[in-house]
Amino acid sequence: MEADAAAARRTDAVHAAIDDIRRIEADLGVTREGVAAIRDRLIQLSAQRDLFPPDAFPAPSTDNGLTSYMYRLAQDDDDRFALYAQSSRGHVETPAHNHTTWAVVVGHSGQELNKFYDRVDEGVVETHRHLVEAGTGVAMLPDDLHSIHIDGPALNFHCYGLALERLDEREYYSAATGEWKPFSSVSGIREARSGLLC
């Protein structure tokens, strides 16, 4: 019963945050100001630490083949305003990539290094870094480029203007080949919305 009550409080808090995020986007648009406000609202959500205990979002086991799961906490019927809790056991690396929609990453526990890039004729050049941890986050517009690097256990929130499965035109830069390629990896998504747990 206590677990059910905690899940209900978590669901209420997530719904309240997504309602606010919809309003923020409607009021401020997909702008630097808008995505920064979305980031700040998600930092408020992540500060409710008792609602998101790490054991409610276990990372994959070492024999699973995956290094992280994306737990879907919210998503509209039209696949907009998708919120995930990414639970990682570490050793997560992505290449530089875009999202084709706005994206926000906010820390809860552990650390996620975000590197940011500019696109240049030769590929990409790193411009700056931000270590995402509890109380901090990053906010990106659709064409912004970043990569993530997680070395140890971490739980973070990832929120997108459109669900990951719908981001068919994402690209990543392959340093090995010097080419831009489709970035369609969405493995490890697990349903965690109230009433849809699996």
C-alpha positions, -999 to +999 in steps of 0.1 A: +000+000+000+028+024+008+044+017-026+011+024-043+007+057-024+042+067-034+035+058-070+002+079-069+021+109-055+048+105-082+021+103-109+005+135-096+038+153-095+047+142-130+013+153-144+016+187-127+051+192-142+040+182-177+010+205-175+033+234-166+057+224-194+029+225-219+020+260-207+057+271-209+060+260-245+027+276-254+038+309-238+075+311-246+077+289-277+107+267-287+132+294-277+163+295-254+141+312-228+114+285-232+137+255-229+155+271-199+121+275-182+113+238-189+146+228-174+140+248-143+105+232-139+121+197-142+147+206-116+118+214-093+103+179-101+136+161-095+140+179-061+110+158-048+135+131-042+113+108-021+091+103-052+119+089-073+138+064-052+165+047-074+152+012-065+119+021-083+139+025-115+165-002-115+193-001-141+200-031-163+220-060-148+255-065-160+245-095-181+217-077-198+237-062-227+223-027-221+239-001-198+207+020-192+169+019-193+147+048-202+116+047-180+087+065-197+070+087-171+047+107-193+038+111-230+008+128-246-015+108-269+000+125-299+035+115-286+044+150-275+059+161-241+076+128-234+094+125-200+118+096-192+138+087-161+171+073-174+186+048-150+222+038-158+247+015-143+275+035-160+296+032-191+271+051-212+285+071-242+268+086-271+283+103-302+276+140-309+240+142-320+210+164-324+174+158-314+152+176-340+130+186-311+137+205-279+154+184-252+161+189-215+183+167-192+181+172-154+200+154-127+186+134-098+215+111-086+249+104-100+265+125-127+261+128-165+287+148-184+272+166-214+295+179-241+283+204-266+294+210-301+292+232-332+288+217-366+318+226-389+330+215-423+353+189-407+325+175-385+321+189-350+341+210-326+335+209-289+324+243-274+317+236-238+307+210-211+282+208-183+281+182-156+245+173-149+238+162-113+212+169-087+199+204-089+213+211-124+203+205-160+208+214-196+183+227-222+186+223-259+169+235-291+162+211-319+195+217-338+218+218-308+245+191-307+256+172-276+269+139-264+264+122-230+290+104-209+281+084-177+308+066-158+288+053-128+253+047-115+230+076-123+193+085-125+184+115-146+153+130-163+152+134-200+123+154-215+116+159-252+091+178-273+084+146-291+088+109-280+121+092-288+105+067-311+093+095-333+127+112-338+133+096-371+155+124-385+181+126-357+217+126-368+250+117-352+285+124-362+306+093-367+342+102-359+354+069-373+340+076-408+338+114-407+301+112-417+267+122-404+244+092-400+209+085-388+207+082-350+177+060-344+188+041-312+158+039-288+165+005-271+158+001-234+126+021-231+104+007-204+068+018-196+065+035-162+033+055-165+007+049-139-015+019-148+009+009-176+038-004-156+056-034-172 
